[in-house]
Amino acid sequence: MIVVHHLNDSRSQRILWLLEELGAQYEIKHYQRDPQTRLAPRELEAIHPLGKSPVVTDGDRTIVESGAIVDYLIRRHGSGRLQPLPESTLYDEYVQWLHYAEGSAMLPLLLRLYVSRLGDAGAPLHPRIDSELARHLGYLNSAMNGRQFLVGDSLTGADIMMSFVAELTARFKLPNYPAIDAWLERMRARPAYQRALQRGGPFFHNA
């Protein structure tokens, strides 16, 4: 049985969404952030030494890192769904987005989140962070312009991986990215996305 070790307001929400899209059987073990520090509880360290979420266990296997989890679940439980054919040129684009989500796109968003907590002490860093945000979100907005999905003409794991980037963009109320906003609203409207919210609990925009 697949078990998702799910932390509220975290990247693990997109793993629940993926499993709902796949129609897979799974269980959720819920964890709550500390209300003051917003850190994950120490109990997660019993599952993996880093104590981070998402973590998925599948029988005797433990998988960490969102991109690796998305890849694993689609390969092992997707029956060919939610990814392009490996021999196609679209597959290379798909893999690029899987890695880009955490490898590049999340960094300026996380910097904005953490530096905002410093108050005036963080002011010198804001211009550089804002510049990087504009660079990456502009790139993403252009890539999504006129497209229903990131890769090809149907939902893939790339959309699911990139959803957390779009969720943070919406949470920060960053303007001037209409293609990202429209894409996110389409993703949020999917029945599987809504089922994942019902099972996972409040998440950013519906908290």
C-alpha positions, 0 to 999 in steps of 0.5 A: 500500500502506498502511504503519503506522509503528508505535511500541511501546506507543503509540497506533499499536496501535489503528491496527493493530487497525482495519486488521485489523477492516477486513481491509485489506492493510498493512505495518508499519514498527517503531520502538522507544522509547528504554528510558530516556527512553521517547521515540520514535526520531529516525527517525520525523522522516523520515516526519513532522516531529513524529516521533510515532506513529502515522503512516500512509502510503497511496501518496503520502499521509501522515496523522498524528493517531490520530483523523484516521487512523481517519477516513481509513481508514474512509472510504477503505478501510471500504466503509461499515463501522465507522461509522454512516450519515453522515445518522443521529443516531448519526453525530454521537455517533460523531464526538463520541467520535472527538474526545473520545478525544484532545481531553479524555479523554487529558489527565488520563491523560497528566498522571498518567503524567508527574507520577508520574515527578516523585516527591514534587515532583509531590505537589501536583498529584495531587489535581487530576489525580485529580479530573479522572480521576474526572470523565472516567472516571466519564463514560465508565463511565456511557456504557458501562454496559449497552452492548456498544459505544460507539455503536449495536449494533456495533463502530465507529471510536469503540470503537477510538479510545477503546480507548487510554484504557481501556488506560491506565486498566487499566495504572494499575489505577484502580478503580471503573470496571467498565463500562470494564473489561468493555468493554475485555475484550470488545475484547481478545477480538476476533480482529482485536485479537489479530491486531494484537497478534501483528503489532504486538508486546507492548503494555502488558498482554501485555508 
